[in-house]
């Protein structure tokens, strides 16, 4: 069942960055999240959105080697994964 509530995407992504940093640390990857403060709230299922973004970012971390990846999310929020060896 989908539970539609007000979701603040910046808070969701900040939570993800913090949660996934442990996995990223195993590959010496730093997750840098720079939120946009003016993103509007929207209706959605927080848990399902979180699960979706966890899958995307976990796959990105697992597939990452010695390179940097920038992936736009909603055209305004960016999650930046950086390998510190190459940074």
TIMI-122699 format. One line per field, with one value per residue (C-alpha): residue number from 1; residue in one letter; x, y, z negated. Coordinates in steps of 0.5 Angstrom, whole numbers, m for minus. Each point is the difference from the previous one (the first is absolute). Example, Ala and Ser with C-alpha at 12.3 -4.5 7.8 and 13.67 -1.06 7.14 Angstrom:
2
i = [1,2]
aa = [a,s]
X = [25,2]
Y = [m9,7]
Z = [m16,2]
END
This chain:
87
i = [1,2,3,4,5,6,7,8,9,10,11,12,13,14,15,16,17,18,19,20,21,22,23,24,25,26,27,28,29,30,31,32,33,34,35,36,37,38,39,40,41,42,43,44,45,46,47,48,49,50,51,52,53,54,55,56,57,58,59,60,61,62,63,64,65,66,67,68,69,70,71,72,73,74,75,76,77,78,79,80,81,82,83,84,85,86,87]
aa = [x,x,x,x,x,x,x,x,x,x,x,x,x,x,x,x,x,x,x,x,x,x,x,x,x,x,x,x,x,x,x,x,x,x,x,x,x,x,x,x,x,x,x,x,x,x,x,x,x,x,x,x,x,x,x,x,x,x,x,x,x,x,x,x,x,x,x,x,x,x,x,x,x,x,x,x,x,x,x,x,x,x,x,x,x,x,x]
X = [0,3,0,m1,3,4,7,6,5,6,m1,m1,6,4,m2,2,7,1,m3,4,7,2,m1,4,5,2,2,3,m5,m3,m7,m1,m7,m1,m8,m4,m4,m5,m3,m7,m4,m4,m5,4,1,7,2,m1,3,6,0,1,5,4,0,3,5,2,1,4,5,1,1,5,7,5,m4,m5,m7,m5,m8,m5,m6,m7,5,2,2,7,3,8,4,7,6,5,6,m2,m2]
Y = [0,7,5,7,5,7,m2,5,m3,4,m4,m6,0,3,m6,m5,3,m1,m7,m2,3,m6,m4,5,0,m7,2,7,4,6,2,8,2,7,2,5,4,2,m7,m1,m5,m5,m6,m7,m6,2,m8,m2,6,m1,m7,2,5,m5,m5,5,3,m7,m3,7,m1,m8,2,5,0,5,5,6,0,5,m2,5,m1,4,5,4,m5,m3,m6,0,m6,1,m5,4,m4,4,7]
Z = [0,2,m6,3,m5,1,2,0,5,m3,m7,4,4,m7,m3,5,1,m8,1,6,m2,m4,6,4,m6,2,7,m3,4,m3,1,1,m1,2,m1,3,m5,4,3,m2,m4,4,m1,0,m4,m4,m1,7,3,m5,2,7,m1,m4,6,4,m4,m3,7,2,m6,2,7,m1,0,1,3,m2,2,0,1,0,m4,2,4,m6,m6,1,m3,1,m1,0,m1,m5,4,6,m3]
END
